[in-house]
Amino acid sequence: MTATDLFEPFEHAGLRLRNRIALAPLTRARASSVGLPGAAQAEYYRQRASAGLLITEAIAVAPEGRGGAFTPGLYDDAQVAGWKLTTDAVHAAGGLIFAQLWHAGRLSHSSLTADGAVPVSPAAAIAPGSAFTEAGFVPYEMPRVLATREVEAVAAQFRRAAENARRAGFDGVQLHATHGYLIDSFLRDAINDRSDRYGGSLENRARLLVETLSELIEVFGGDRVAVRLAPNTRAGGMSDSDTAATFAYVIDRLNERGVGWLDLVEGDNLVTRTPDDAIDTDALAARFRGAVIVNHLYTTELAIAARRERKADMVAFGRLFIGNPDLVARLKSGSALVEAARDHYYGGSGEGYIDYPALTAVR
Ligand SMILES: Cc1cc2nc3c(=O)[nH]c(=O)nc-3n(C[C@H](O)[C@H](O)[C@H](O)COP(=O)(O)O)c2cc1C
């Protein structure tokens, strides 16, 4: 294999990562009905702790922020205790783990909250597609438009979740700002037609993201805060009339605030690496002053090339980590990779979740 530093340690923000490979955030929907994680999650992340950095599945900051059945939260004490099992297991295995903090916005469903309230959104527009509920996939509903004072309160929800992430022992947090979820749906002008200080100008549309980040930074320090962006994805009904300007503006705000990590999803998520009319994500990566993690349909060859060209500090792998818990060792040795069963991506038991063996166990 070509010489590469992909498998070498990487030091950044006071952390020493074992290699330059990250576990991309992957919703696996194995928490309880009320979003409580436990021993199964601890085992799943422990098995993958040889990655330089683990980023958790999306974790809801509030009950109404859950975007699917059996997705976990970080808004009550039981959830903090549940996640502590994971962080302890990962740390005992020598790994590092950031919690991905999430508010699903309109990509949620009334059946997911105790009071049956409909999902919230910047605008009265039904999202394309369907929500994963306990009764299976059901079409998204007409969301309720958040009042200005309610939008102002969202950043505080993220702050409380970040405080809980600290108590649960996470090494940092990642703001989930992609795929049409709440933060992304404010940022891009696909549906945000607000006339208050959270809509209209680019500054206004980015306000919720910036206010939220400021709260996360107050809790963890910029060094331990990551942001996930996916400028070229259409997921969740997103688009932007000037994508390049929108995301350049966001990167400048991240730089101003000393955000430590940018997780950049290239291409149109799970569709193609090279969508028509894509903006140049390499230019965005170069604009960012912290560590850049790139993700989306990476192979070993592409990851090595990304390091050779210095276009990123790290590469995150998603689906390959599902069937290959020891992905780092397998990529390094050029071993065969297991393709995970898609039927087990979301929900169910430990099958297709914590029963994929590591190579050492197979031999
Ligand atoms: C089953 C599954 C669950 C995912 N859950 C999340 C998530 O919770 N948060 C997120 O930001 N992205 C999520 N993604 C997107 C992945 O992080 C990643 O961007 C995508 O899989 C592309 O990377 P890959 O080609 O290495 O799999 C998910 C993808 C899959 C397949």
The ligand as a Gaussian input file, in Angstrom:
#p B3LYP/6-31G(d) Opt

LIG

0 1
 C      -27.864000       4.137000       8.522000
 C      -27.385000       5.547000       8.401000
 C      -27.613000       6.429000       9.436000
 C      -27.120000       7.747000       9.366000
 N      -27.322000       8.583000      10.427000
 C      -26.766000       9.811000      10.429000
 C      -26.854000      10.645000      11.580000
 O      -27.409000      10.276000      12.617000
 N      -26.279000      11.871000      11.504000
 C      -25.637000      12.317000      10.372000
 O      -25.140000      13.443000      10.361000
 N      -25.523000      11.542000       9.281000
 C      -26.047000      10.295000       9.289000
 N      -25.883000       9.475000       8.200000
 C      -24.984000       9.893000       7.101000
 C      -23.589000       9.323000       7.350000
 O      -22.954000       9.952000       8.458000
 C      -22.664000       9.526000       6.142000
 O      -22.647000      10.884000       5.813000
 C      -23.118000       8.706000       4.931000
 O      -23.375000       7.368000       5.275000
 C      -22.037000       8.753000       3.820000
 O      -20.825000       8.175000       4.293000
 P      -20.408000       6.688000       3.830000
 O      -20.427000       6.705000       2.320000
 O      -19.030000       6.464000       4.384000
 O      -21.435000       5.744000       4.389000
 C      -26.404000       8.181000       8.216000
 C      -26.211000       7.285000       7.153000
 C      -26.685000       5.988000       7.236000
 C      -26.411000       5.036000       6.104000

